[in-house]
Amino acid sequence: METAFITVPGHIYMAFALGIPTADAARRFQRPGDIIIVDDRAWVPVEITLTKEGFLKAWETGAEEWRQAGAEARLYPVHDAWSMYEPVGFSGSGSSEPPANTLVLDAFRKDMARLVDRELTPQEAALKAKLKPAQDDAKLLNSLGVLYARYGQTDKAEAQFKTILAKREFVPALVNLANLRYMAADMAAARDLYARADKAQSKTPIVTLGLARASYELGDYVAAARYHAALKALDATLAASYSYLEAGSAAAAATRAADAEKPRKDIVWSE
């Protein structure tokens, strides 16, 4: 995780980078004012003295401290600091033993449940209210599915996409169901669904990207490179974010493994 130090008058605490475009950060969160934007990067501030009170409390307090400090607040990415300050030795009397995995996971799950409830619940309610008079609206059902998927509720997401596809070949639902298969590492099923979407609406950037990514994961590097070349013609900016797909062979793919790691985990939902 990319981390940073935050300084405000008389205090220092931490932040971590979201790793998503700033426009997405502003759009996705119910409280975008709690996200810090510095040099076109989105950061989540964490008041480290409050972590025992839960992540949300630490986040909200860190954001408020940043706002109150105004022009006096500063953010220093740790990697930038490493280039300026040499490492020094540290000795202390405290224990260096990490906490038990079970304690960490329990705390994480509780905080994630609170975060999902805060972020998902109002958006879910708004979409369901719109669906009441239009229960068969494919676009609204798809949006609800994407919402569930983004918050890890994949079973609910799949149910929405399948409801749509039971009645029609709706390309966004096909792409998103394929994305769920991709996330589950069922690459053959993912590629079949992307191919169905391509048949229904060919030469679509997000579909072409899906075909390239699934082909790559299946070891069909020639096909992945071919689809990536087609993606370049459709959306050069999107293609540039997935340049590892240009590999064209197993040997080339091996040399680009490090470059591929982050984009391989990213999911592009169709809305």
C-alpha positions as a Markdown table, in Angstrom:
| # | Residue | x | y | z |
|---|---|---|---|---|
| 1 | Met | 0.0 | 0.0 | 0.0 |
| 2 | Glu | 1.2 | 3.5 | -0.8 |
| 3 | Thr | 1.3 | 5.4 | 2.5 |
| 4 | Ala | 2.0 | 9.0 | 3.5 |
| 5 | Phe | 2.6 | 11.1 | 6.5 |
| 6 | Ile | 0.2 | 14.0 | 7.2 |
| 7 | Thr | 1.3 | 16.9 | 9.3 |
| 8 | Val | -0.9 | 19.5 | 10.9 |
| 9 | Pro | 0.2 | 22.0 | 13.5 |
| 10 | Gly | 1.5 | 20.1 | 16.5 |
| 11 | His | 0.6 | 16.6 | 15.2 |
| 12 | Ile | 1.5 | 13.9 | 12.6 |
| 13 | Tyr | -0.5 | 11.0 | 11.4 |
| 14 | Met | -1.0 | 8.7 | 8.4 |
| 15 | Ala | -2.8 | 8.2 | 5.1 |
| 16 | Phe | -2.9 | 5.5 | 2.5 |
| 17 | Ala | -3.6 | 5.9 | -1.3 |
| 18 | Leu | -6.8 | 4.5 | -2.8 |
| 19 | Gly | -5.2 | 3.7 | -6.1 |
| 20 | Ile | -8.2 | 4.8 | -8.1 |
| 21 | Pro | -8.7 | 7.9 | -10.2 |
| 22 | Thr | -9.7 | 11.0 | -8.2 |
| 23 | Ala | -12.9 | 11.3 | -10.2 |
| 24 | Asp | -13.9 | 7.8 | -9.2 |
| 25 | Ala | -13.1 | 8.5 | -5.5 |
| 26 | Ala | -15.3 | 11.6 | -5.5 |
| 27 | Arg | -18.2 | 9.7 | -7.2 |
| 28 | Arg | -18.1 | 6.4 | -5.3 |
| 29 | Phe | -18.0 | 7.6 | -1.7 |
| 30 | Gln | -21.0 | 9.0 | 0.2 |
| 31 | Arg | -18.6 | 11.4 | 2.0 |
| 32 | Pro | -16.1 | 12.5 | -0.7 |
| 33 | Gly | -15.0 | 15.3 | 1.6 |
| 34 | Asp | -13.3 | 12.7 | 3.7 |
| 35 | Ile | -10.9 | 11.9 | 0.8 |
| 36 | Ile | -7.8 | 14.0 | 0.5 |
| 37 | Ile | -6.7 | 14.9 | -3.1 |
| 38 | Val | -3.1 | 15.8 | -3.5 |
| 39 | Asp | -1.2 | 15.9 | -6.8 |
| 40 | Asp | -4.2 | 14.2 | -8.5 |
| 41 | Arg | -4.0 | 11.2 | -6.1 |
| 42 | Ala | -6.7 | 10.2 | -3.7 |
| 43 | Trp | -5.7 | 9.5 | -0.1 |
| 44 | Val | -7.6 | 8.2 | 3.0 |
| 45 | Pro | -6.4 | 9.9 | 6.2 |
| 46 | Val | -6.2 | 7.7 | 9.3 |
| 47 | Glu | -5.8 | 9.2 | 12.8 |
| 48 | Ile | -3.5 | 6.5 | 14.2 |
| 49 | Thr | -4.2 | 7.3 | 17.8 |
| 50 | Leu | -7.8 | 6.3 | 17.3 |
| 51 | Thr | -7.4 | 2.9 | 15.5 |
| 52 | Lys | -8.7 | 1.0 | 18.6 |
| 53 | Glu | -12.0 | 2.9 | 18.2 |
| 54 | Gly | -12.4 | 1.5 | 14.7 |
| 55 | Phe | -11.3 | 2.4 | 11.2 |
| 56 | Leu | -14.3 | 4.7 | 10.4 |
| 57 | Lys | -13.7 | 6.8 | 13.5 |
| 58 | Ala | -10.0 | 7.0 | 12.7 |
| 59 | Trp | -10.8 | 8.0 | 9.1 |
| 60 | Glu | -13.4 | 10.6 | 10.0 |
| 61 | Thr | -11.2 | 12.2 | 12.6 |
| 62 | Gly | -8.2 | 12.3 | 10.3 |
| 63 | Ala | -10.3 | 14.0 | 7.6 |
| 64 | Glu | -11.6 | 16.5 | 10.0 |
| 65 | Glu | -8.1 | 17.3 | 11.3 |
| 66 | Trp | -7.0 | 17.9 | 7.7 |
| 67 | Arg | -9.9 | 20.2 | 7.0 |
| 68 | Gln | -9.4 | 22.2 | 10.2 |
| 69 | Ala | -5.7 | 22.7 | 9.5 |
| 70 | Gly | -6.5 | 24.2 | 6.1 |
| 71 | Ala | -3.4 | 25.6 | 4.3 |
| 72 | Glu | -1.1 | 24.4 | 7.1 |
| 73 | Ala | -1.9 | 20.7 | 6.4 |
| 74 | Arg | 0.8 | 18.8 | 4.5 |
| 75 | Leu | 0.9 | 15.4 | 3.0 |
| 76 | Tyr | 4.3 | 13.6 | 2.4 |
| 77 | Pro | 4.2 | 10.3 | 0.5 |
| 78 | Val | 6.6 | 7.8 | 2.2 |
| 79 | His | 8.3 | 6.8 | -1.0 |
| 80 | Asp | 9.2 | 10.5 | -1.6 |
| 81 | Ala | 10.5 | 10.8 | 1.9 |
| 82 | Trp | 12.8 | 7.7 | 1.4 |
| 83 | Ser | 14.5 | 9.5 | -1.4 |
| 84 | Met | 15.4 | 12.4 | 0.9 |
| 85 | Tyr | 16.0 | 10.8 | 4.3 |
| 86 | Glu | 18.4 | 7.9 | 4.9 |
| 87 | Pro | 17.1 | 5.0 | 7.0 |
| 88 | Val | 18.2 | 5.0 | 10.6 |
| 89 | Gly | 18.4 | 2.2 | 13.2 |
| 90 | Phe | 15.7 | 1.8 | 15.8 |
| 91 | Ser | 15.8 | 0.1 | 19.1 |
| 92 | Gly | 13.0 | -0.1 | 21.6 |
| 93 | Ser | 11.8 | -2.0 | 24.5 |
| 94 | Gly | 8.3 | -2.7 | 23.1 |
| 95 | Ser | 7.3 | -6.1 | 21.6 |
| 96 | Ser | 7.7 | -6.5 | 17.8 |
| 97 | Glu | 5.3 | -9.5 | 17.7 |
| 98 | Pro | 2.4 | -8.8 | 15.4 |
| 99 | Pro | -1.1 | -9.4 | 16.7 |
| 100 | Ala | -2.7 | -12.8 | 16.1 |
| 101 | Asn | -4.3 | -13.2 | 12.6 |
| 102 | Thr | -7.7 | -14.0 | 14.1 |
| 103 | Leu | -7.7 | -10.6 | 16.0 |
| 104 | Val | -6.8 | -8.7 | 12.9 |
| 105 | Leu | -9.3 | -10.5 | 10.7 |
| 106 | Asp | -12.1 | -10.0 | 13.3 |
| 107 | Ala | -11.4 | -6.3 | 13.6 |
| 108 | Phe | -11.2 | -5.9 | 9.8 |
| 109 | Arg | -14.5 | -7.7 | 9.2 |
| 110 | Lys | -16.3 | -5.6 | 11.7 |
| 111 | Asp | -15.0 | -2.4 | 10.2 |
| 112 | Met | -15.7 | -3.5 | 6.7 |
| 113 | Ala | -19.3 | -4.3 | 7.7 |
| 114 | Arg | -19.7 | -0.8 | 9.1 |
| 115 | Leu | -18.2 | 0.8 | 6.0 |
| 116 | Val | -20.4 | -1.2 | 3.7 |
| 117 | Asp | -23.4 | -0.3 | 5.7 |
| 118 | Arg | -22.6 | 3.4 | 5.6 |
| 119 | Glu | -21.7 | 3.4 | 1.9 |
| 120 | Leu | -24.0 | 0.8 | 0.3 |
| 121 | Thr | -27.3 | 1.1 | 2.2 |
| 122 | Pro | -28.3 | 4.6 | 1.0 |
| 123 | Gln | -27.3 | 3.9 | -2.6 |
| 124 | Glu | -29.2 | 0.5 | -2.5 |
| 125 | Ala | -32.3 | 2.2 | -1.1 |
| 126 | Ala | -32.2 | 4.9 | -3.8 |
| 127 | Leu | -32.0 | 2.3 | -6.6 |
| 128 | Lys | -34.7 | 0.1 | -5.2 |
| 129 | Ala | -37.0 | 3.1 | -4.9 |
| 130 | Lys | -36.5 | 3.8 | -8.6 |
| 131 | Leu | -37.1 | 0.1 | -9.4 |
| 132 | Lys | -40.5 | -0.1 | -7.7 |
| 133 | Pro | -42.4 | 1.4 | -10.6 |
| 134 | Ala | -40.1 | -0.1 | -13.2 |
| 135 | Gln | -39.1 | -3.6 | -12.0 |
| 136 | Asp | -38.0 | -4.8 | -15.4 |
| 137 | Asp | -35.7 | -1.8 | -16.1 |
| 138 | Ala | -32.5 | -3.5 | -17.2 |
| 139 | Lys | -30.3 | -0.4 | -16.7 |
| 140 | Leu | -31.5 | 0.0 | -13.1 |
| 141 | Leu | -31.1 | -3.7 | -12.3 |
| 142 | Asn | -27.6 | -3.6 | -13.8 |
| 143 | Ser | -26.7 | -0.6 | -11.7 |
| 144 | Leu | -27.9 | -2.4 | -8.6 |
| 145 | Gly | -25.8 | -5.4 | -9.5 |
| 146 | Val | -22.7 | -3.3 | -10.0 |
| 147 | Leu | -23.3 | -1.6 | -6.7 |
| 148 | Tyr | -23.4 | -5.0 | -4.9 |
| 149 | Ala | -20.4 | -6.2 | -6.8 |
| 150 | Arg | -18.3 | -3.2 | -5.8 |
| 151 | Tyr | -19.0 | -3.9 | -2.2 |
| 152 | Gly | -18.2 | -7.6 | -2.4 |
| 153 | Gln | -21.8 | -8.9 | -2.3 |
| 154 | Thr | -21.2 | -11.1 | -5.4 |
| 155 | Asp | -24.2 | -13.4 | -4.9 |
| 156 | Lys | -26.6 | -10.5 | -4.9 |
| 157 | Ala | -24.8 | -9.0 | -7.9 |
| 158 | Glu | -25.1 | -12.2 | -9.9 |
| 159 | Ala | -28.8 | -12.5 | -9.1 |
| 160 | Gln | -29.4 | -9.0 | -10.7 |
| 161 | Phe | -27.4 | -9.8 | -13.8 |
| 162 | Lys | -29.1 | -13.2 | -14.3 |
| 163 | Thr | -32.5 | -11.6 | -13.9 |
| 164 | Ile | -31.8 | -9.3 | -16.8 |
| 165 | Leu | -30.2 | -12.0 | -19.0 |
| 166 | Ala | -33.2 | -14.3 | -18.4 |
| 167 | Lys | -35.2 | -11.9 | -20.6 |
| 168 | Arg | -32.7 | -10.3 | -23.0 |
| 169 | Glu | -29.0 | -10.2 | -24.1 |
| 170 | Phe | -28.2 | -7.0 | -22.3 |
| 171 | Val | -24.5 | -6.3 | -23.0 |
| 172 | Pro | -23.6 | -4.6 | -19.7 |
| 173 | Ala | -25.1 | -7.5 | -17.7 |
| 174 | Leu | -23.2 | -10.0 | -19.8 |
| 175 | Val | -19.9 | -8.0 | -19.2 |
| 176 | Asn | -20.6 | -7.8 | -15.5 |
| 177 | Leu | -21.4 | -11.4 | -15.1 |
| 178 | Ala | -18.2 | -12.2 | -17.0 |
| 179 | Asn | -16.4 | -9.9 | -14.6 |
| 180 | Leu | -17.7 | -12.0 | -11.7 |
| 181 | Arg | -16.4 | -15.2 | -13.3 |
| 182 | Tyr | -13.1 | -13.5 | -13.9 |
| 183 | Met | -12.9 | -12.5 | -10.2 |
| 184 | Ala | -13.7 | -16.2 | -9.3 |
| 185 | Ala | -10.8 | -17.3 | -11.6 |
| 186 | Asp | -13.2 | -19.2 | -13.9 |
| 187 | Met | -11.6 | -17.8 | -17.0 |
| 188 | Ala | -13.2 | -20.1 | -19.5 |
| 189 | Ala | -16.7 | -19.1 | -18.4 |
| 190 | Ala | -15.6 | -15.4 | -18.3 |
| 191 | Arg | -14.3 | -15.6 | -21.9 |
| 192 | Asp | -17.5 | -17.3 | -23.1 |
| 193 | Leu | -19.6 | -14.5 | -21.6 |
| 194 | Tyr | -17.4 | -11.8 | -23.0 |
| 195 | Ala | -17.7 | -13.5 | -26.4 |
| 196 | Arg | -21.5 | -13.5 | -26.0 |
| 197 | Ala | -21.4 | -9.7 | -25.3 |
| 198 | Asp | -19.1 | -9.2 | -28.3 |
| 199 | Lys | -21.6 | -11.1 | -30.5 |
| 200 | Ala | -24.4 | -8.9 | -29.3 |
| 201 | Gln | -22.4 | -5.7 | -29.7 |
| 202 | Ser | -19.0 | -6.0 | -31.3 |
| 203 | Lys | -16.1 | -3.6 | -31.2 |
| 204 | Thr | -17.0 | -2.3 | -27.7 |
| 205 | Pro | -13.9 | -1.2 | -25.7 |
| 206 | Ile | -14.9 | -2.8 | -22.4 |
| 207 | Val | -15.9 | -6.1 | -24.1 |
| 208 | Thr | -12.7 | -6.2 | -26.1 |
| 209 | Leu | -10.7 | -5.6 | -22.9 |
| 210 | Gly | -12.5 | -8.5 | -21.3 |
| 211 | Leu | -11.7 | -10.8 | -24.1 |
| 212 | Ala | -8.1 | -9.8 | -24.0 |
| 213 | Arg | -7.8 | -10.3 | -20.2 |
| 214 | Ala | -9.5 | -13.7 | -20.1 |
| 215 | Ser | -7.4 | -14.9 | -23.0 |
| 216 | Tyr | -4.3 | -13.8 | -21.3 |
| 217 | Glu | -5.2 | -15.6 | -18.1 |
| 218 | Leu | -6.0 | -18.8 | -20.1 |
| 219 | Gly | -2.4 | -18.6 | -21.5 |
| 220 | Asp | -3.6 | -17.6 | -25.0 |
| 221 | Tyr | -1.2 | -14.7 | -25.3 |
| 222 | Val | -1.5 | -14.4 | -29.1 |
| 223 | Ala | -5.2 | -13.9 | -28.8 |
| 224 | Ala | -4.7 | -11.5 | -25.9 |
| 225 | Ala | -2.3 | -9.4 | -27.9 |
| 226 | Arg | -4.7 | -9.4 | -30.9 |
| 227 | Tyr | -7.6 | -8.2 | -28.7 |
| 228 | His | -5.3 | -5.6 | -27.1 |
| 229 | Ala | -4.4 | -4.2 | -30.5 |
| 230 | Ala | -8.1 | -3.9 | -31.3 |
| 231 | Leu | -8.6 | -2.2 | -28.0 |
| 232 | Lys | -5.9 | 0.4 | -28.9 |
| 233 | Ala | -7.9 | 1.3 | -32.0 |
| 234 | Leu | -11.1 | 1.7 | -29.9 |
| 235 | Asp | -9.8 | 3.4 | -26.7 |
| 236 | Ala | -6.0 | 4.1 | -26.6 |
| 237 | Thr | -6.2 | 5.4 | -23.0 |
| 238 | Leu | -7.9 | 2.3 | -21.7 |
| 239 | Ala | -5.5 | 0.1 | -23.6 |
| 240 | Ala | -2.5 | 1.9 | -22.1 |
| 241 | Ser | -3.6 | 0.9 | -18.6 |
| 242 | Tyr | -3.4 | -2.8 | -19.6 |
| 243 | Ser | -0.2 | -2.8 | -21.7 |
| 244 | Tyr | 0.9 | -6.1 | -20.2 |
| 245 | Leu | -1.7 | -7.7 | -22.6 |
| 246 | Glu | 0.7 | -7.0 | -25.5 |
| 247 | Ala | 2.9 | -9.8 | -24.4 |
| 248 | Gly | 2.2 | -12.1 | -27.4 |
| 249 | Ser | 4.1 | -15.1 | -25.9 |
| 250 | Ala | 4.6 | -16.9 | -22.6 |
| 251 | Ala | 8.2 | -15.7 | -22.4 |
| 252 | Ala | 7.2 | -12.1 | -22.9 |
| 253 | Ala | 4.4 | -12.5 | -20.4 |
| 254 | Ala | 6.8 | -13.8 | -17.8 |
| 255 | Thr | 9.0 | -10.7 | -18.2 |
| 256 | Arg | 6.0 | -8.4 | -17.7 |
| 257 | Ala | 4.5 | -10.2 | -14.7 |
| 258 | Ala | 5.3 | -7.4 | -12.2 |
| 259 | Asp | 3.7 | -4.8 | -14.5 |
| 260 | Ala | 0.6 | -6.9 | -14.8 |
| 261 | Glu | -0.2 | -7.5 | -11.2 |
| 262 | Lys | -2.2 | -4.3 | -10.4 |
| 263 | Pro | -4.2 | -4.1 | -13.6 |
| 264 | Arg | -5.0 | -7.8 | -13.5 |
| 265 | Lys | -6.8 | -7.1 | -10.2 |
| 266 | Asp | -8.8 | -4.1 | -11.5 |
| 267 | Ile | -12.3 | -4.8 | -12.6 |
| 268 | Val | -14.0 | -2.5 | -15.2 |
| 269 | Trp | -17.7 | -2.6 | -14.6 |
| 270 | Ser | -20.2 | -1.8 | -17.4 |
| 271 | Glu | -22.9 | 0.7 | -16.3 |
